[in-house]
């Protein structure tokens, strides 16, 4: 089964908790703190596997979750880092944020891999907090939560030339004649239900990859027929080969077919219509094909190559032209500044580390940074509580609460934690 788009929830592993421990050994004076740090949580890494050609393995993985790092222990022993989760995907996979559609990674190279969710840092043990003023801290830190994201994972095939056209114009026949690909061929519409790839070799020993896409119809750019499910697969192609039934076998006008398909390409993406394009005038053995070709050339200013695909007549010339175009066009990224987009999308906004919402006499504090700090705080000791409250004060939370008119005894809430405000 060919699957080229899935929705996936990914959760990286949280860091292990730091340990609160003290050195108590006979004959060892001034033992002091002796708690180790927690291990790093598992990253979620997407990695290209050239042996894969579909996303079917991910279709039934609704959620991928990394393991938590091991907790630190006494004797300054740090916890073990959790093993990263490697998710194998086909070459050409694009990963984006499901809610915003911003691209996180484009895995177009054979050795591409990308950390889509970073595991949490291990919490510090009490040894880490030792200072001259506090030589025996009685608190440690919980592990940092791992990142959580809902992703859209798409496969966009890697091909140099894309064959486009209405159903039953001969795209699959052309691919089968010029490569070793074996697409399904029959005399009814939508015979091709999935994209097919073939390696094409020319008479002068050049080669390129050609993709045969399922037939397009009017409204394909918004999902009609097989629709935009497969238009994405020509976004990476260097050249578009527009196959036209010049015989008008189904009573259509070849000129109307040409403009209809171009309109759908443009509606789907402005970049598609700007790609170099040639027209393959197929079925030249049919009645009226020569007359239709003459009229077509009057209206359409484009490189036009008449062929009879069923007998390979004219295909050698087409392949030489396509190879020339492929050789003349440099590879260009499908997405610009992917790393920059990803960084901006997921970094914490330092200018707004928290927000405060007042409901009756309750002040609810929200914000990724402050919520992460809350999850990492260890409330099992008085020192841990005091450290957390001190951090809130340093961030300006207390000052902001007083500006909003908070009174003693009012309730302050962060996630599920509530406490009375005391000056």
Residue, then its C-alpha position, 0 to 999 in steps of 0.5 A: x500500500x502506498x501511503x504518502x501522508x500521516x499525522x503523528x504525535x511525538x513525545x521526547x523523553x523527559x530527563x531523569x531526576x537529580x538525586x539529593x544525597x549526602x556523603x556519610x562514610x566512616x573516617x571521611x570528614x566533611x562529607x557534603x552533598x553527594x547526589x548525581x545528575x539525571x540522564x538525558x531523555x530520548x530524542x526523537x530522530x527521523x532518519x532516511x532509509x533508502x530502502x523505504x518508498x512509502x510511509x505505511x510504517x508510520x500510518x499505524x503509529x499514532x504516537x511515538x514516545x521516547x523513554x525517560x533518562x535514568x535518575x541520578x543516585x548517591x555517590x555522585x553517580x549520574x543517571x544513564x542517558x535514554x537511547x534515542x528513538x530512530x524513526x526511519x522514513x523514505x528519502x524525500x520526506x517533509x516534516x511540518x508542524x500540523x497546526x501551523x504547516x511550518x516546515x521543520x525538516x526536509x529530508x531530501x538527501x540519502x544520509x539526512x536525519x533530524x531531531x524533531x523532538x529534543x529530549x529533556x535535560x537531566x535534573x541536577x543533583x544536590x552536588x550541583x548546587x553546592x556554594x560557599x554560602x550553602x555548602x550542603x544544599x538539601x534539594x535537587x532538580x527534577x528532569x526537564x520535560x521532553x518536547x511534544x509535537x503533533x507533526x504532518x509527515x509527507x512524502x514528496x518523491x524525488x524525480x527529475x521529470x514529472x509526467x502530468x496530464x488528464x487520465x488515459x493520455x498515455x503517461x504510464x505507457x510512456x514510462x513503461x516504454x522508456x524505463x524498466x518501470x511496470x505501471x498498470x496500463x488499461x483502457x479506463x480512467x484512473x488506472x494509475x492510483x499511485x505515483x510510479x518512478x522509473x530510471x530513464x536512459x537516453x541513447x547518448x548514455x545519460x540518465x534521469x528519474x521520471x515520475x508518472x503521476x495519476x491522472x488529473x482532472x478539473x478541480x484536482x488542486x482542491x482535491x477532486x479525483x485523486x486531487x492534491x494527494x499526488x500533485x505534491x509529488x511534482x514539486x521537486x521535479x526539475x521539468x514537467x512533461x505535459x502529455x496530451x492526447x492529440x487524437x482527442x480520443x475521448x472527444x476533448x479538445x487538446x488545447x482545452x486539456x493543456x490549459x485545464x492542467x496548467x490551471x490546476x498546476x498553478x492553483x496548487x503552487x505558483x512554483x509549478x507553473x514556472x518550471x520548464x515544461x515540454x508538451x508530449x503530443x501522444x497518440x499521433x496515429x489517431x484520426x484528426x491528430x495531425x489537424x489537432x496538432x496544427x491548431x495546437x501549435x498555433x495557440x500554444x507556444x511551447x516545445x512540442x514533441x509528437x510521439x506514438x508511445x505504443x510503438x516508441x516512435x518519437x520518444x528518443x527525441x523527447x528523452x534527449x530534450x528532457x536530459x538536456x533540460x535536467x542537465x541545465x537546471x541546478x538543484x534547488x531546495x524545496x523549502x528555504x531556511x528550514x532550520x531558521x523556521x524550525x528555530x523560530x517556531x519552537x524557541x521560547x519567547x524570551x520577551x514574554x516568559x509568562x502571562x497572568x490571567x485573573x479569575x475572581x481572586x485567583x491569579x493563573x500564571x501561564x507560559x512555556x518557560x515558567x511551566x517547564x521551571x515548575x515541572x523541574x522544581x523539587x517541592x519535597x524540601x523547603x529549600x526546593x520550594x524557596x528556590x522555586x519562589x526565588x526564581x519566580x521573583x527574579x522573572x518578575x512574577x511577584x512585581x507583575x502580581x502586585x501591579x495587578x492588585x494581588x492581596x495577601x491570601x489570594x490564590x496563585x496557580x501554576x498548572x495544578x499547583x496552587x498557593x496563597x500569596x504572602x508578602 
